[in-house]
Amino acid sequence: MSGRSLDYAYLKIDDIIENLQYRSNLTQLHKTFIRHLTKVSKALYDLEWMLSGDTSEGSEIDAIRKVVTVNEELESVVKDAKKAKKDLEEVLTRSSHEPPLRRVAYTVQQINAMKWMEK
């Protein structure tokens, strides 16, 4: 089932790249940005084909890694973890009328239930 999972978004970026390349007043920054867009387009292409089942899972990773660094990925994970911590603290605060050990036991039960549901 070739493509369509992202509605061929990479083609729009390819059109933008082509339009920019024909301009005569491009600075070095513009040219560098075009090279970046080219990497983004390739990553989107590979991701779309993987999501559509045309290539195997993981085949998109190399192209995405050329756009997203490990540090950027780590920053994203840390941001998500901080949000999860804040959400957990809010829930625990709302349930502060329960004894602390019961709250923790309940939280552990919820986490274990989520793990069971993932299987």
GROMACS elastic network, one bead per residue, 0.5 to 0.9 nm:
[ bonds ]
;  ai    aj funct       b0    kb
    1     4     6  0.80503   500
    1    49     6  0.86504   500
    1    52     6  0.60261   500
    1    53     6  0.67226   500
    1    54     6  0.64974   500
    2     5     6  0.86045   500
    2    48     6  0.86181   500
    2    49     6  0.64957   500
    2    52     6  0.62622   500
    2    53     6  0.76838   500
    2    54     6  0.60153   500
    3     6     6  0.71478   500
    3     7     6  0.70864   500
    3     8     6  0.64328   500
    3    45     6  0.82569   500
    3    48     6  0.57713   500
    3    49     6  0.53690   500
    3    50     6  0.85603   500
    3    51     6  0.80332   500
    3    52     6  0.56352   500
    3    53     6  0.85386   500
    3    54     6  0.77326   500
    4     8     6  0.57616   500
    4     9     6  0.87819   500
    4    48     6  0.72401   500
    4    49     6  0.83922   500
    4    52     6  0.70670   500
    5     8     6  0.75465   500
    5    48     6  0.58227   500
    5    49     6  0.78346   500
    5    51     6  0.62941   500
    5    52     6  0.56210   500
    6     9     6  0.58599   500
    6    10     6  0.84655   500
    6    44     6  0.81841   500
    6    45     6  0.88575   500
    6    47     6  0.85283   500
    6    48     6  0.57119   500
    6    49     6  0.89599   500
    6    51     6  0.83227   500
    6    52     6  0.86882   500
    7    10     6  0.85188   500
    7    48     6  0.82806   500
    8    11     6  0.56771   500
    8    12     6  0.75774   500
    8    44     6  0.83376   500
    8    45     6  0.74624   500
    8    48     6  0.73856   500
    9    12     6  0.54951   500
    9    13     6  0.68934   500
    9    14     6  0.89095   500
    9    41     6  0.80655   500
    9    44     6  0.70792   500
    9    45     6  0.78979   500
    9    48     6  0.85172   500
   10    13     6  0.51468   500
   10    14     6  0.61771   500
   10    15     6  0.87087   500
   10    40     6  0.78761   500
   10    42     6  0.72144   500
   10    43     6  0.82994   500
   10    44     6  0.55374   500
   10    45     6  0.56977   500
   10    48     6  0.86402   500
   11    15     6  0.61904   500
   11    16     6  0.86677   500
   11    41     6  0.75321   500
   11    45     6  0.84237   500
   12    15     6  0.50543   500
   12    16     6  0.63754   500
   12    17     6  0.87066   500
   12    41     6  0.86727   500
   13    17     6  0.61500   500
   13    18     6  0.85889   500
   13    37     6  0.69753   500
   13    38     6  0.78496   500
   13    40     6  0.81286   500
   13    41     6  0.60181   500
   14    17     6  0.50079   500
   14    18     6  0.61483   500
   14    19     6  0.85639   500
   14    37     6  0.81381   500
   14    38     6  0.73253   500
   14    41     6  0.66524   500
   15    18     6  0.51332   500
   15    19     6  0.61295   500
   15    20     6  0.86182   500
   16    19     6  0.50684   500
   16    20     6  0.61339   500
   16    21     6  0.85904   500
   16    34     6  0.88313   500
   16    37     6  0.87285   500
   17    20     6  0.51893   500
   17    21     6  0.61219   500
   17    22     6  0.89338   500
   17    34     6  0.60365   500
   17    35     6  0.86282   500
   17    37     6  0.70180   500
   17    38     6  0.72299   500
   18    21     6  0.52026   500
   18    22     6  0.67299   500
   19    22     6  0.57478   500
   19    23     6  0.72723   500
   20    23     6  0.55585   500
   20    24     6  0.89110   500
   20    26     6  0.80886   500
   20    30     6  0.84296   500
   20    31     6  0.87113   500
   20    34     6  0.75595   500
   21    24     6  0.80145   500
   21    26     6  0.81389   500
   21    31     6  0.80290   500
   21    34     6  0.78016   500
   23    26     6  0.63699   500
   26    29     6  0.78645   500
   26    30     6  0.56191   500
   26    31     6  0.65862   500
   27    30     6  0.51017   500
   27    31     6  0.63928   500
   27    32     6  0.86662   500
   28    31     6  0.50185   500
   28    32     6  0.61178   500
   28    33     6  0.85162   500
   29    32     6  0.50549   500
   29    33     6  0.61219   500
   29    34     6  0.86464   500
   30    34     6  0.62279   500
   30    35     6  0.87507   500
   31    34     6  0.50300   500
   31    35     6  0.64127   500
   31    36     6  0.87206   500
   32    35     6  0.50908   500
   32    36     6  0.63150   500
   32    37     6  0.87176   500
   33    37     6  0.61557   500
   33    38     6  0.85571   500
   34    38     6  0.61679   500
   34    39     6  0.87603   500
   35    38     6  0.50175   500
   35    39     6  0.65299   500
   35    40     6  0.88060   500
   36    39     6  0.51787   500
   36    40     6  0.63311   500
   36    41     6  0.86848   500
   36    66     6  0.89834   500
   36    67     6  0.73977   500
   37    41     6  0.60211   500
   37    42     6  0.85679   500
   38    41     6  0.50821   500
   38    42     6  0.62967   500
   38    43     6  0.86645   500
   39    42     6  0.51366   500
   39    43     6  0.61851   500
   39    44     6  0.86282   500
   39    63     6  0.70480   500
   39    64     6  0.80218   500
   39    66     6  0.66555   500
   39    67     6  0.62955   500
   40    43     6  0.50526   500
   40    44     6  0.61247   500
   40    45     6  0.85258   500
   40    63     6  0.80089   500
   40    64     6  0.75014   500
   40    66     6  0.82861   500
   40    67     6  0.62735   500
   41    44     6  0.51011   500
   41    45     6  0.60914   500
   41    46     6  0.86366   500
   42    45     6  0.50027   500
   42    46     6  0.61578   500
   42    47     6  0.84717   500
   42    63     6  0.63439   500
   42    64     6  0.81655   500
   43    46     6  0.51882   500
   43    47     6  0.59832   500
   43    48     6  0.84465   500
   43    60     6  0.65278   500
   43    61     6  0.80653   500
   43    62     6  0.81441   500
   43    65     6  0.84231   500
   43    66     6  0.80794   500
   43    67     6  0.76214   500
   44    48     6  0.59037   500
   44    49     6  0.85050   500
   44    60     6  0.83516   500
   44    63     6  0.83847   500
   44    64     6  0.79685   500
   45    48     6  0.51995   500
   45    49     6  0.62563   500
   45    50     6  0.86380   500
   45    60     6  0.83681   500
   46    49     6  0.52524   500
   46    50     6  0.61854   500
   46    51     6  0.86291   500
   46    55     6  0.80991   500
   46    59     6  0.70586   500
   46    61     6  0.83752   500
   46    63     6  0.70737   500
   46    64     6  0.83967   500
   47    50     6  0.51117   500
   47    51     6  0.60691   500
   47    52     6  0.84959   500
   47    55     6  0.89735   500
   47    57     6  0.89475   500
   47    58     6  0.89510   500
   47    59     6  0.79738   500
   47    60     6  0.51713   500
   47    61     6  0.82077   500
   47    63     6  0.85754   500
   47    64     6  0.81506   500
   48    51     6  0.51030   500
   48    52     6  0.60593   500
   48    53     6  0.86494   500
   48    54     6  0.86709   500
   48    60     6  0.85860   500
   49    52     6  0.50554   500
   49    53     6  0.63045   500
   49    54     6  0.51500   500
   49    55     6  0.58423   500
   49    56     6  0.86467   500
   49    60     6  0.83423   500
   50    53     6  0.51834   500
   50    54     6  0.56936   500
   50    56     6  0.58174   500
   50    57     6  0.58681   500
   50    58     6  0.77837   500
   50    59     6  0.68748   500
   50    60     6  0.67172   500
   51    54     6  0.76087   500
   51    55     6  0.80106   500
   51    56     6  0.87089   500
   51    57     6  0.78545   500
   52    55     6  0.77837   500
   53    56     6  0.67978   500
   53    57     6  0.82027   500
   55    58     6  0.85754   500
   55    59     6  0.65636   500
   55    60     6  0.85025   500
   56    59     6  0.57027   500
   56    60     6  0.84424   500
   57    60     6  0.72720   500
   57    61     6  0.86738   500
   58    61     6  0.53818   500
   58    62     6  0.82484   500
   59    62     6  0.70856   500
   59    63     6  0.83464   500
   60    63     6  0.56664   500
   60    64     6  0.62901   500
   60    65     6  0.87094   500
   61    64     6  0.51060   500
   61    65     6  0.59607   500
   61    66     6  0.87227   500
   62    65     6  0.50802   500
   62    66     6  0.65523   500
   63    66     6  0.53214   500
   63    67     6  0.70938   500
   63    68     6  0.89962   500
   64    67     6  0.52742   500
   64    68     6  0.59557   500
   64    69     6  0.86090   500
   65    69     6  0.59051   500
   65    70     6  0.76091   500
   66    69     6  0.71837   500
   68    71     6  0.82070   500
   68    72     6  0.62177   500
   68    73     6  0.69190   500
   69    72     6  0.51616   500
   69    73     6  0.63705   500
   69    74     6  0.86250   500
   70    74     6  0.60704   500
   70    75     6  0.85896   500
   71    75     6  0.61222   500
   71    76     6  0.86117   500
   72    75     6  0.50403   500
   72    76     6  0.62943   500
   72    77     6  0.87274   500
   73    76     6  0.50891   500
   73    77     6  0.62993   500
   73    78     6  0.87024   500
   74    77     6  0.50328   500
   74    78     6  0.61408   500
   74    79     6  0.85256   500
   75    78     6  0.51270   500
   75    79     6  0.61117   500
   75    80     6  0.86411   500
   76    79     6  0.50639   500
   76    80     6  0.62124   500
   76    81     6  0.85688   500
   77    80     6  0.51125   500
   77    81     6  0.60894   500
   77    82     6  0.86248   500
   78    82     6  0.61113   500
   78    83     6  0.85870   500
   79    82     6  0.51634   500
   79    83     6  0.63055   500
   79    84     6  0.86880   500
   80    83     6  0.50795   500
   80    84     6  0.61685   500
   80    85     6  0.85901   500
   81    85     6  0.60585   500
   81    86     6  0.85449   500
   82    85     6  0.50114   500
   82    86     6  0.61404   500
   82    87     6  0.85816   500
   83    86     6  0.50777   500
   83    87     6  0.61438   500
   83    88     6  0.85425   500
   84    87     6  0.50386   500
   84    88     6  0.60463   500
   84    89     6  0.85217   500
   85    88     6  0.50398   500
   85    89     6  0.60798   500
   85    90     6  0.85914   500
   86    89     6  0.50716   500
   86    90     6  0.62074   500
   86    91     6  0.87324   500
   87    90     6  0.51138   500
   87    91     6  0.63367   500
   87    92     6  0.86650   500
   88    91     6  0.51656   500
   88    92     6  0.61387   500
   88    93     6  0.84972   500
   88   107     6  0.89457   500
   89    92     6  0.50531   500
   89    93     6  0.59625   500
   89    94     6  0.85568   500
   90    93     6  0.50293   500
   90    94     6  0.61771   500
   90    95     6  0.86507   500
   91    94     6  0.51377   500
   91    95     6  0.63075   500
   91    96     6  0.86390   500
   92    95     6  0.51012   500
   92    96     6  0.60691   500
   92   100     6  0.89265   500
   92   103     6  0.70160   500
   92   104     6  0.86282   500
   92   107     6  0.87413   500
   93    97     6  0.85315   500
   94    97     6  0.77855   500
   95    98     6  0.59225   500
   95    99     6  0.89278   500
   95   103     6  0.73478   500
   96    99     6  0.72938   500
   96   100     6  0.74589   500
   96   103     6  0.79775   500
   97   100     6  0.86393   500
   98   101     6  0.84177   500
   98   102     6  0.66199   500
   98   103     6  0.64005   500
   99   102     6  0.53902   500
   99   103     6  0.64204   500
   99   104     6  0.89351   500
  100   103     6  0.50715   500
  100   104     6  0.62923   500
  100   105     6  0.86027   500
  101   104     6  0.51077   500
  101   105     6  0.60325   500
  101   106     6  0.84323   500
  102   105     6  0.50137   500
  102   106     6  0.59762   500
  102   107     6  0.84972   500
  103   106     6  0.50663   500
  103   107     6  0.61453   500
  103   108     6  0.86574   500
  104   108     6  0.61511   500
  104   109     6  0.85158   500
  105   108     6  0.50999   500
  105   109     6  0.61202   500
  105   110     6  0.86209   500
  106   110     6  0.61952   500
  106   111     6  0.86887   500
  107   110     6  0.50526   500
  107   111     6  0.62500   500
  107   112     6  0.86182   500
  108   111     6  0.50954   500
  108   112     6  0.61263   500
  108   113     6  0.84958   500
  109   112     6  0.51000   500
  109   113     6  0.60395   500
  109   114     6  0.86161   500
  110   114     6  0.62050   500
  110   115     6  0.86887   500
  111   114     6  0.51142   500
  111   115     6  0.63471   500
  111   116     6  0.87267   500
  112   115     6  0.50574   500
  112   116     6  0.62507   500
  112   117     6  0.87045   500
  113   116     6  0.50332   500
  113   117     6  0.62361   500
  113   118     6  0.87597   500
  114   117     6  0.50489   500
  114   118     6  0.63427   500
  115   118     6  0.51945   500
  115   119     6  0.68295   500
  116   119     6  0.55452   500
